[in-house]
Amino acid sequence: MPPLIGQPAQLQQAYCADMVDVTASSIAGMPNVVTGAPMVLPFIAIQDRPPGPGEGDIVLGRQEFDEITDLLL
């Protein structure tokens, strides 16, 4: 879990927010196998401030991972 308050840069530490596994499909044209989605990145951990109106956590679902990794795998 990320810190829920702002921290000076020199005191920040890396942490694992979530983990998603993507395996390339063995059948051409078929989507990759995505396990563990969605990945939720807390807004405060990314922006180092609480979310304002219309802002919130970043959510990467199975489809987003498939689209991103389709370019890599």
ZIZI-V471282 format. One record per pair of residues at least 4 apart in sequence whose ideal C-beta (glycine too) atoms are under 7 Angstrom apart, sorted by the first residue. I is the first residue (numbers start at 1). J is the second residue. D is the distance in Angstrom with one decimal. If there is no record, write none. Layout:
# ZIZI-V471282
[[I/J/D] [I/J/D]]
This chain:
# ZIZI-V471282
[[2/15/6.2] [2/17/6.5] [2/42/5.2] [2/44/6.7] [2/45/3.6] [3/7/5.6] [4/44/6.3] [6/48/5.3] [6/49/6.5] [7/11/4.9] [7/12/5.1] [17/41/5.7] [17/42/6.8] [17/45/6.6] [18/39/4.4] [18/40/6.2] [19/36/5.8] [20/34/6.5] [20/35/7.0] [20/36/4.2] [20/37/5.2] [20/39/5.1] [20/65/5.9] [21/35/4.5] [21/36/5.7] [22/32/5.3] [22/34/5.3] [22/65/5.6] [22/69/4.7] [23/32/6.3] [23/33/4.3] [24/32/5.5] [24/73/4.0] [25/30/4.2] [25/31/6.1] [25/32/5.3] [25/33/6.4] [31/66/4.9] [32/66/5.3] [32/69/5.4] [32/70/6.7] [32/73/6.1] [34/62/4.5] [34/65/4.8] [34/66/5.9] [37/60/6.9] [37/61/5.4] [37/62/4.2] [37/65/5.6] [38/59/5.2] [38/60/6.1] [38/61/4.5] [39/60/4.6] [40/57/5.2] [40/59/5.4] [41/45/6.5] [41/46/5.7] [41/57/6.4] [41/58/4.2] [42/57/5.4] [43/47/5.8] [43/51/4.4] [43/55/6.0] [43/56/5.8] [43/57/5.1] [43/58/6.9] [44/48/6.9] [44/49/6.6] [44/50/5.9] [46/58/6.4] [51/55/3.8] [51/56/5.4] [60/64/4.6] [60/65/6.2] [62/66/6.2] [63/67/6.3] [64/68/6.2] [65/69/5.9] [66/70/6.0] [69/73/5.1]]
